[in-house]
């Protein structure tokens, strides 16, 4: 597993009222599906956490001091 985790930041999308779901799904479909990835959002994305859990990912969600939620998704092995 690589040391650098690929990260998708959808905070600006959310702040502008844009739905980032399609962007997230395209990001997840990129090569290296066996690698973990991180999502940055303005809220804890519980529906996405549930969806990705159904696709075989575990998740760890951490709220940063600035209110950003960083969720790391890791493929279950």
C-alpha positions in Angstrom: 0.0 0.0 0.0 1.4 3.4 -0.9 2.1 6.0 1.7 0.2 8.8 -0.2 -3.5 8.4 0.1 -5.5 9.8 -2.8 -7.9 12.5 -1.5 -11.0 14.0 -3.0 -12.1 17.4 -1.5 -15.8 18.1 -2.1 -16.1 21.0 0.4 -16.3 23.7 -2.3 -18.9 21.7 -4.2 -21.1 21.4 -1.1 -20.6 25.1 -0.2 -21.7 26.1 -3.7 -24.8 23.8 -3.4 -23.5 21.3 -6.0 -24.2 17.6 -5.4 -20.8 15.8 -5.5 -22.1 12.2 -5.7 -21.2 11.6 -9.4 -17.8 13.1 -8.8 -17.2 10.8 -5.8 -18.3 7.7 -7.7 -16.0 8.6 -10.6 -13.1 9.1 -8.2 -13.7 5.7 -6.6 -13.9 4.0 -10.0 -10.3 5.1 -10.8 -7.5 2.5 -10.9 -6.1 1.2 -7.7 -9.5 0.3 -6.3 -7.7 -1.8 -3.7 -6.1 1.3 -2.2 -7.6 3.4 0.5 -8.8 6.9 -0.3 -9.9 10.0 1.7 -12.9 12.3 1.3 -13.0 15.8 2.7 -16.5 17.2 3.3 -18.3 19.9 5.2 -20.4 17.3 7.1 -20.1 13.6 8.2 -21.3 11.8 5.0 -23.2 9.0 6.8 -25.1 7.9 3.6 -21.9 7.6 1.7 -20.3 5.7 4.6 -23.1 3.2 4.5 -23.0 2.9 0.7 -19.3 2.3 0.7 -19.6 -0.2 3.5 -22.0 -2.2 1.3 -19.3 -2.1 -1.4 -16.7 -3.7 1.0 -15.0 -0.6 2.5 -14.4 0.2 6.1 -14.3 3.8 7.1 -12.8 6.1 9.7 -14.4 9.6 10.1 -12.6 12.4 11.9 -13.8 15.9 12.4 -11.0 18.5 12.1 -10.9 21.7 14.2 -12.2 23.8 11.3 -15.3 21.6 10.9 -14.0 19.6 8.0 -14.8 15.9 8.0 -12.0 13.7 6.8 -13.3 10.2 6.0 -10.8 7.5 5.1 -12.2 4.5 3.2 -10.2 1.3 3.1 -11.1 -1.8 1.2 -11.9 -4.7 3.5 -9.6 -7.6 2.8 
